[in-house]
Amino acid sequence: MASVQDISVSAVINLISALVFLLAFAIARLQPINDRVYFPKWYLKGIRASPRSSGSFVNKFVNLDLRTYIRFLNWMPAALKMPEQELISHAGLDSAVYIRIYLLGLKIFVPITLLSFAVLVPVNWTSGETLDHIEDLTFSNIDKLSISNIPSGSKRFWAHVVMAYVYTFWTLYILYKEYKKISTMRLDFLASEKRRPDQFTVLVRNVPPDPDESVSKHVEHFFRVNHSDHYLTQQVVYNANKLAKLVEKKKSNHNWLTYYQTKYERDPEKKQKIKTGFWGLCGKSVDAIDYYTTEIEKLTKEEDEEREKVKSEPNAIVSAAFVSFNSRWGAAVCAQTQQSRNSTIWLTEWAPEPRDVYWDNLSIPYIQLSVRRLLMAVALFFLTFFFMIPIGFVQAFASIDGIRKVLPFLKPLIDMDFVKSFVQGFLPGIVLKIFLILLPMILMIMSKIEGFTSLSSLDRRSAAKYHLFVIVNVFFGSIITGAAFEQLDRFLHQSPTEIPKTIGVTLPMKATFFITFIMVDGWAGIAAEILRLVPLIMFHIKNTFLVKTEHDREEAMDPGSLNFSVSEPRLQLYFLLGLVYAVVTPILLPFIIIFFAFSYMVFRHQIINVYDQKYESGASFWPDVNRRILIGLVISHLLLIGLLSTKDASQSTPLLIVLTVLTIWFHKFCKGRFESVFVKFPLQDAVVKDTVERTTEPNFNLKEYLQDAYLHPVLKGVDFEVSKEIDDEEKNSLVATKRTSRRSSKTVSNGTSEDQKTVGEIQLVF
C-alpha cells in the first residue's frame, strides 16, 4: 500500500520526466533540421517552407537566434489560439471532436472536485474513525481522506449518497449538452463539406451470383432497374490483395537498394554485403546492391503477371461493388433502405471515403463474417481473462510484502526508504503500461480478422475491445488481484462471510495504485507524446540514407494520426476512475484534472501542427464515447452500493439503484434522440446540397469525377476493357440482358422470386 511519501516520490519522478520531455521538445522544435518532424502537417498542406532553404551552412542545422529560446514555451498559448471552426477546416471534424473529449472531462470533473473537497473530504477526515481495527489490512494516511475513514453504520454516509446524486445529475446534464452540440456540429459539417465521392456512393455486399452475367453486369442491371432515375455508375471490387503485397514488398526492397547505394556512394572502397537468410542474420553472403536489384526485377515481373491476372480472370472479382448515384438523395435512399425481398442479399451501406477503405477485407465472402466474429468473440473472452496473470503479477509488485515473498534476496535493498517509495509509488504504474503496449496490436489484428471494411470501423471495433479489456483487467483486475495478493493469507483462512468486507475496503485502498498509474501514463506519457522521439530518430535515419529528392523527403516524414482505437479507451479509464473515486477517494480527482488539462493542450498542438488523419468520419464515434462514459457511471453506482453494504449502510441501496436505472434510461433517451444523426444522412439536407450544386455547377461531370474513386489503389492507371454491351447500354435508353427465360421455373435461385427475375429480363425505357 503506497503511502503519502511513496506518492510524493512518484510525483517528483513523473514531474521531472515530463519537464525533461517538454524541455527537449521545446528545444528540438526550434532546430531547422527537425522542422519537418514537428510541423509536418503544414508541409503536407504546402504552406510551410523549410528554414534550411536559406541562410548560412550552420543555420541550416542549428537555430542560433537566442531570442527564440527565450520564448521556447510559446507553443502552449499558440495551441489554444486557433478557433474551433478554423480547427475543423484545418484538421477535420474527427480531430476537433476528439479534442472536445478532454474538454468534456474538465467540464465534468472540475466542479465535482471542488464539491468533493468542500464536502466529502472534511466529512471523511473528521470522522474520528481509526482503521487499525480491521486486522491484516494495510492502510495509509491517504485513506483518512477516503470513505474508509468513516465507521460502519455512520450517518455520515448520507453525505456520500447525496453527492452521488449531485455528481450523476451533473454528469448527465453535461453529456446531454455535449451530445446535442456534437450532433449539430456533425450536421453542419456534412452540410458545408465539399463534394466527396462517398457522398454519392454506397457499398453493396453479397451480390448474388448469376449464371448468365458477370458480377459487373449483374450489378449494373440491378441498379438500372431498381434505381433508374438516380443510378450513375459502379465499380466492382477486385481481389488485389496479393498484388498489393507484391507492390509493398517491391517498395521495401527499393528502399533497401537506395540505402546500400547511398552507403556505397559515400565509401566506394567498402563492399556492401548482405546475408540472404532469416532477417539477414544467416545464409549466403552476397553483394547487397546486386541482390536487391535482382529481387526488384523479379518482383516487377511477378507484379505484372498478377496485375494481368486480376484484369482477366473472372474469379478476381468478388461479390461486392461500389455503386454511385447522380445525387446525394439517390445514394441516401439506397444506403438506408432494403434492396431485395431476401434480406441477406444486395446489402447496402454508406461507402467509406476512398482513403478510409480497408481493401484487404472486401474480398472476404460475406457468409464468413458471422463465423469470424464469433471466433474472435471467443478469443477475446480468453484473452481478457488470461491477461489477469500479468495484471496479478503487477499487483504483487505493488506491495513490498509481495516482493519480499517472491524475491526474498532483495529484502535489504527494498527496505531502504527511497527504494521502497520508488517500488510502491512508481514501479507498478510503469510495469502495467509496459504490459499494455502490445495489446492494441493484438486487438486490431482480431478486428481485421472479423472482416470490417473501413479503417474507421476497425478503429471503433478495436476501441470497443480495448474498452472492455480496460474495465475487466486494468480496473477490476487491479482491484481484485490486488486484494488477493496483498491479503492472500486472510482470504484463505477467514470465514466466507468476511470476504465481501475485505473486497469492499479494497476499492479505496487501490486509489494510490491508480494515482501512480495516472502520473506515469497521463503526465510523463503525454509529455513523451509531444516529443515524438521515435519519429524524430526515424526521420533522420531515412533522411540520411534514403532521401534523394524532395518527394523522398516528404515520404520520410511520419506525421502520424490520432490512434482512436487506443487513445479513446485510455481516456475512458480516466472517466471511469474519476466517476468511481469521486465519492470514494476524492484525493484522486486533482490528478485526473491535470491529465485532462495537459492532454487537451498537447493534443491540440499535435492536431494543428503534426497529425494527418487517415480518414474523416464526421465524428461518427461520438455515440460510443457517450455510451462508455455512462457505463463508467453505472459501474460507479454498483461499486458504491457494494461498498456501503460492507459499511452497514445498506439502507441506501434502493436510492442508488434508482440512480442506476435513471442512467440507463438516459442512455436510451440519448440513443433515440441523437444517434440516428451519426448513422444516417437527412434526405432534406441531401436535396438542398444537390440543388445548390446543380445551380452553381450545372456542367460538372460527376461521372468522370467518380470514375476511378473506388478502384483499388494498386490498380490505378490500369486500363480495364469495357465490354461492348455495357458501352452500348450507356448510350442507349434500354437495359438488355443475356439472361434466358425462366418463366417455367417455379422458383429462382438466390432467393429472388420469378416475378422479380422477370423484371430484369424486360427491356425498360428510361
N, C-alpha and C positions, 0 to 999 in steps of 0.2 A: 504494500500500500504506500503510494508516494505521499510524502509529507510536503509542507509548505516549502521547506528548504529544497526538496527534490524538484518541485515545480519551478522554483526560482532558478535553479541551475539549468533546467531545460529551457526556461525563458531566455536566460542570458545566452546560452549556446545558439538558440534559434535566431535571436535578435542579431547577434554578431554575424551569423551566417547570412541572414537576409541583408544586412547592411553591406557586407563584403560583396554579395552578388549585385546589389544595386549600385555600389560604387564602381565595380568593374564594368557594369553596363554603361553607366554614365560616362566613363572614360572611353570605353571601346566604341560607343556610338559616334563619338566626335572624330574618330580617325578616318581619313578618306579611304583607306584601304578596306574598311569594314562597312562602307556606306551601303553597299548592295545587300548586306546581311540584315541591317536594321531598318532599311527603308525600301524593301523590295516592291511593295505594293505601288509606290509612286513610279518606280521604273517600269513596271508592267503596264501602267496607265500611260506611259510615255510623257510624264510631266516633269520628272526629276532628271537632271543631268549629272553625270559623275563629276565630283570635285577633283578627280585625278586628270581631267581633260586639260587642265591649265595649271600654271604655277611652276615653281621650281621642282627639281627632282625630289628633294626631301619632302616638300609639301604634298606631293602625290601619295605619300605613305603615312606621314605623321602630321597632325594638326599642331602648328606652332603658335597659334593665336591664343595667348594666355587668357584673354577676356572670355573666351568660350568656356574655359574650365571654371571660371568664377560662377557662371550661370549653368553649371552642369545639371542642376535639378529642374531646369525649366521645362523638361518633358512632362512633368506632373501637371502643372496648370494647362499646358498645351493639350494634354489628353482629355481634359474636361471642357475645353472651349467649343469644340465643334457641336452645333445644334443637332438635335435628333433627326430632323428632316434631312439635313445635309449628310448626316451619317448614313441614313438609309440610301440616299442617292449614291454615296461613295462606296459603301460596303454591302448593301442589300438589307432586306428586312430580317432575314435569319440572324445576321450578326447583331443588328440593333436590338432585336427582341431578346437574344441571348444575354446581352449586357443588362437588360432590364430584370433578369432573374436575380442578379446581385443586388440591384436596387430594391427589388421586392423583399429580399432578405433584410435589408436595412429598414424598410418601412414596417416590417413585422416586428423585428426584434429590438429596435431602439426603444420604442415605447414600453415593450414588455420588460426590458432590462431595467428601465427607470422605475417601473411599478414594482418589480421584484425586489430591488434594493431598497425601495421605500417601505414596502410592506412585509414581504416574506423573510428577508434576511434578518431584520430585527425580531420577528416572531420566532425564528429558529434559534437565534443567538441567545435570546433572553429566556429560553425555556427552563434553564436550570437543570436539565437532564444530564446525567453522566452516562457515557456509553460503555463504561467498563463492565457493566453488569451482564453484557452478552458475551459469554466466555468463548474463547478460541477465535474470535473475530478481531481483525486488526483495523483500527480506525486512526485517522489523523486529525489535525486541527481544522482542516477544511470541512470535515463532517459536522463541525459545530455550526457551520453556516447552512447546513442542509436539513432536510426533513428528518434525518436520522437523529437529530439532537432533541426531538420532541418525544416525550414519554408516551407510551401506549395509552389509549383512551382519552388523551387530552382533547379539550375543546378547541385548542389552537388549530387543529386540522381543518376546521371550518374555514379558516382563512385561506388554506390551500385550495379547498373546493371552490370557494368564491372566485379566487384568482384563476382557477382553471376555466371557469365560465367566462371571465373577462378576456382571458387570452384567446379562447376559442372564438368568441364573437368578434374580437378584433381581427383575428386571422381570416375568418370567413369574409368579413367586410372588405379587407384589403384584397383578398383573392377575387372577390366579385368585381371590384372596381378595376383590377388589373385585367381580368378575363374580358371585360367589356371594352377596355381600352385596346387590348391586343386585337380583338375581333374587328374593331373599327379600323385599326391600322392595317390589318390584312386586306379588308375590302377596299380601302383607299389605295393601297399598294397595287392590288390587282387591277383596279380601275385606271390607274395612272401609268401602269407599266407599259413599256414599249412592246411592239409586236415581237412575239417569240413563237417558235414552231409548236411548242407544247400547248399553246392556247387553241390551236386548230386541230390537234391530233389526239387520237385515242389508241391505246394498246389493245389489240384483240388477241385473246388467248384461246387455246383449244379449238382451233379451226377444224371442223370435221373433215375427214378425208373424202374425196370424191373420185370414183374410178375413171371418170371421163375428163376431168380437168386438173390442172396443176393447182397448187395452193394459191399462186398469184392470181390466176384467172378465176378461181372459186371465190376468193375474197372480193375481187373486182366486181363480179356479177352479183354477189350477195348485197353489197352496199349500193350498187347502182339501182337495184330493185327496191331495197327497203329504205334507202335514204336518197331517193332520186333527185331531190331538189338541192341537196347540200353536199353530196359526195364529190370530192375533188380528185384525190389520188391515193395510192397506197404503196407501201414499201414492205415487202416480205422480209422476214428475218432469216439471215444466213448463219449457219453454224460455222463460224470462222475462228473458233477457239484455238484450234491447232495452228492456224495461220498466225494468229495474234502472238502465240508463244514463240513461234519462229522469228517473228519480227522483233520481239523483245530480246530474244537471245542474240540475234544479229546486232542489235543496238548495244548490248552489253559487250560483245566481242569487239565491236568497233571502238568503244571507249577504252578497252584494254590495249588495242592496237595503237590508238593515239597516245596512250600513256607510255608505252615502250618506245614508240617513235620519238617522243619528246625527250625521254631519257637518253636515247641514242644520239640525238642531235646535240645534247649538252656534253656528252662524253663518248665520241665515236670510237675511242680506243677500247672501250669496255663492251663486250658482247652481252646482249640481253637474253638470258636463258630462262626457261620455264619447264617445270615438270608436268607431264600430261596426265598424271594420276589424280587421285582423290584430292580436291581442293588445292592442287599444285604442291602437295606435300610428298608425293611419291611418284614413281613411274619414270619413264624415259625423259632425259633432259634434252630439249630441242631449242632452236632459236625462236624466241618469242614472237618476233615480227613475222617470220615466215609462217609460224604456226597459226597465228590469228588471221593472217592474210588468206591462208588456205581454208580455215574454218569459215570465214566470211564468204568466200567464193562458194563453198559447199552449201552454206545456209541460203545464199541467194538463189541457187538452183532449186533447192527444196521449197523455198518460198514461192518461186514462180510456178512450180508444179502444183503446189497446194492451192494457190490462187486460181489457177486454171481449173482445178478440181472443184472448187467452190462455185465457180461460174457455170460449169457444165453439168454437174451431177444433180439430179432432182432430189436425192437424199440429203443434200446440203441445206435444203430449205426446210425449216421447222414449221410446225403448225401454229404460227403466230405472225402477226403483221402490225405495222403502224399505219393506221388509216387516217387520212387528213380530209378536212372539210373546207368549204369555201367561206365559212363563217364560224365565229366562236359559238353562236347559238346552236348551229348544227352539231358541233363537237360536244357541247354540253348535253344536248338531248341524247346523243348516242352513248356518252360515257356514263350517264346517270339513269339509264333505262335497260331493261332486259330485252335482248335482241331476238330470242327464239323461245318457242314453247317449251323446248327442252332447256332447262336452266343450267345444264352442265356444258353446253357448247356455245360458241360465239360470245365468250365472256369479254366484256369491255370495261375498261377503266381509263382514267385520265393518263395519258402518256407522260412520263417524266421528261423534263427538258433534256435535250441530247447529251449534255455533259453529265447528267445525273444517271444515265442508263448504265446498268451493270450488265454488260453484254454476255458475260460467261453464263449467266443463269437463264437467258432467254431460250437456250437450246434444250433446257430440261423439259421433258414431257410433262404436261400438266397433271397427268394421272399420278405421277410420282410424288407430287408436292405434299399430299396428306401423309404419306408414309414417311417421307423425310422429316417432316415436322414432328411427327410422333416419336421417331427415333431420337431426335435432338432434345425433345422434352424429357425423355427418359435419361439421356446423357446428362442434361443439365441437373436433374434431380441428384444423380450420383456425384457429379462434380461438386455441387453445392455442399452436400453433407460430408463427402470425403475431405473437403478442404478444411473441415473442422480440426483436422490433425495439426496442420501448421499453425492454425489460429490458437489452438491449445498450447502449442509449443511457445508461441509468442507470449501468451499469458503466464506461462510458467516462469519465463524470464522477466516478467513484470514484477515478480516477487523475489526479494532477496532470499527468503526461505526456500523458494523453488529452486534457485540456482545452487544453494548450499546442498540440497538433496541430490540434484542431478550432477553437479560438478563440485564435489566436496573439497578438492585440492585447491580451489580458488578462494577458500574461506578467508585466509589472511588478507588477500587483495581486496575483496568486496567489503570487508569490514572497515576499510578506510572511508572516511566521511565523504570525500569528493567522489570516489568511485561508486559508492553506494547511491549518492544522489544522481550521478550520471546514469547508472544502470536502471534505476527506477523512474527517473524523470525524463530521459531522452531515448534510451535504447529501445524500449518496446514500440514506440511510435515509428522509429526509422526501420525496425525489422518488419513490422506489419506492412509498411509502404513498399519495401523490397519484395515481399511475398506477393503483393498485388500488381507488380509490374507486368508479369506475363499474362495475367488473367484476361485483360481486354482483347489480346490477340486470339486467345482460345475462343472467347465468346463470339468474336467477329467471324472466325472460321466456321463455327456452328451455325451462325446466321446465314452465311453464304451457302452452306450445305442445305439449308431449308428452302432455298430457291427464290429469294426475293430479287426483284428485277431492277431496283434502283439503289443508288448509294444512300439516298436519304432514308429509304425504308430499311436498309441494312443497319444504318446508324440507329434508327429508332428501335429496331428489334434487339440489337446488341445492348442498347441502353436499358431496355426492359429487363434483359437477363442480368445485367450488371446491378441494376437496382435491387432485384430480388436477392442477388448474392450479397450486396451491401447490408441489407436488412437481416438476412439469416445468419451470415457468417461474421461480418465485421461488427454489427451491433449486438444481436442476440448471442452470437458465438463468443464475443469478448466478455459478455456478462456471465453467461452460463459456464463456459470453460474456466473463466477466471475464478468463479466460485468453487468449481470442482477442484482446481489445482491448489488454491490457497487454503481451502478448508477440507482437504481430502479426508483427513482422519475423522473430522466431525461428521462428514457425510456418511462415512462407513459405519460409525458406531452410534449415532444419535437415533432417537425414535423417529419413524417416518412422519409423524405429525409436526416435528420441528423443522423438517426440510423446507417447507414453504416460507417459514420465518427467515431462515438463513438466506434463501434466494431473494426474499423481499428486501432485506437490508443490503444486499449486494449491489443493487441498482445504484444507490447514491455513492457507494464505495468506489464504483468503477468510473466515477466522474473524473478522477485525477488521471486515469489512463487516457480517457478521451481528450482531456486538456492537452496532454503531451502530444497526442496524435494531431490535434488541430495545429499546434505550434510547428510541428515538423512538416505536415502536409500543406497547411494553409498559410504559413508565414514564409519559412525558408523555401518551400516547394514553389510557391508563386513567384518569389524573387528569382529563383533559378529559371523559371519560365521566360522572364523578360530578358535574361542574359543570353539565351539561345546559344549555349556553349557548343552543343553538337553541330547545329547548322553552321556556326562560325568556323569550326575546325574543318568540316566537310567542304565548305565553300573554298577555303584557301588551298585545300588539297586538290580539288578539281581545278581551281584557277591556276595552280602551278603546273599540273600535269596534263590536263585535258582541254583547256581553253586555248583556241587558236583564233577565233573570230568573236565578234560581239554577240552573235547568235549563241555561240557556245557559252559565253559568259552569262547570258540570260538564263540558259538552261541550268547552269551551275547554281543559280540562286534557288534556295529552297524556302519560299515564303511560308509554307505550312498552311494550316487552316484550323478552325475550331473543331476539335475532335469531340463531337457531340456525344458519341457513344460512350465516352469515358468521363468527360467533364460534367455532363448533366447529372448522371447518377452520383458522382462525387459531391456535387452541390447538394443533392437530396440528402446525403448523410448529414450535412451541416444543418439543414432544416429539421431533420429528424432529431438530432441531438439537442437543438435549441428548443423544440417543442416539448420533448420529454423532460429535459432538465430545467426548464423554466420554473416549474413548480417544485421539483425535487431538490436540485442543487443549483441555485441561480448564479453562483460564482462562475460557472462555465460560460455564461452569456457574453461577457465582455470579450472573451477570446473569439467567439463567433462573429461578433460585430467587427472586430479588427480584420478578420478574414474577409468578410463581405466588402468592407470599405476598400481594403488594399487590392483585392481582386478586381473590383469594379474599375479602379484606376489603371491597373496593369493591363487588363484585357481590353479596355477601351483604347489604350495606346497601341496594343498589338493589332487590333482590328483596323485602326486608322492607318497605321504605317507598315504593317507586316503581312498579316494573313490575307491569303487569296482563296476565297471559298471555292470548293469544288462544284457546288451546285447552289441553287436558290429554290427553296420550297415554300416561300411565303409564310414562314413561321408555323408550318403545319404541325410542329412538335408541341405547341403550347398546351393542347388538351392533356398530353402526357405529363407535362410539368405540373399542371394544376392537380391532376389526379394523385400524383405521387406525394405532393405536399399534404393532401387530405389523408392519404394513407398514414403518413407520419403523425398527423393529428389524432387519428383513430388509435394508433399504437400508443400514443402518449396517454390517452384516456384509459385504455385497458391496463397499462402498466401502473397507472396511478390507482386504479381500482384494486389491483393485486397488492400494491404496496400498502395502501391504507387498511386492507383486510388483515395484514400482519401486525397492524398497529391498533387493533381493537376499535377501528373506526369504520366498520362495515356498513353502518347506517347511512354512509354517504354513497354507497354503491348505486342505489336507484337514481340518484341525481346525476352521477357520472355516466350511467347508461343512457340517460336522456341526451347527454351531450354527444355520445357516440351516434345515436340514432339521428340526431339533428345534423351531424356532419355528413352522414351517408345520404340523407335527404338533400343536403346542399349539393353534393356531387351529382345526384340525379337531376336536380334543377338546372345546374350549370350545363350538364350534358345536353339536356333538351333545349336550353336557351341559346347556347353558343356553338356547340360542337359542329353542327352542320355547316357553319361558315368555313370550317377548316377542311372539309371533305367534298364540298360541292361548290359549284360556281353559279351565282344567281343568274337566271335567264334574262332578267331585266337589265342587269349590268352588261351582259353579253350583247344584247340588242343595241344598247346605247353605244358601246365601244365599236361594234360593227358599223353602225350608221355613221358615226363620226369619221371612221377611216375611209368608208366609201365616198363620203363627201369631200374629204381633204385630199385623198389619193385615188381618184377614180380609175387611173390607168395602171395601178400597181399590179404586177404579175405575181399573184400569190402562189400559183402552181410552181413556177420556177423557183420561188423563194423556198418552198417546202421540198423540192425535188430530191435532194440528197441529204436532208437534215437528219434522217434516221437510218442512214446507211452505215454499216459497221465501219469504224474509223480506219481499219486496215484495208478496207475495200474502196475507200475514197479514191477517185481518179480512175477506177476500173470501168471499162465500157461493158455494160450488160446489154446484150441484144434484146430488143423489144420485138416480140412476135408480131407478124403482120396482122393477125386477128385483133390483138389489143390496140395496135396502132390505128387500125380501121375503125374500131369501136369509138375511139376518142374523137374521130372526125365524123362519126355517124350518130344519129339520134336513136339507133336501135341497139338493143342488147341481145346478141346472138350467143348461143351456147352449143357445145358439141354433145350435150347430154342427150342420150337416147330416151325414147318414151318408156315410162314405167307404169303406165296407167293400168296395166293388167295386174300389177302387184298390189297386194292388199296392204302391205306396209313397206316402208322405205327405211333404209339403214340410217344410222346416225341420229335416230330419234326425231326425224322430220316426217311429218305426215305427207300423204300422197298429194293433197291439195297444195301444200306449201312447195313441194318439189315441182309440181306442175307449173307454179307461178314462174319459176326460174326458166322454164322451157319456152315460155311465151315471149315473143318479141314485143317489147314495150316501147311506146313512143313517148319521149320526154318532152 
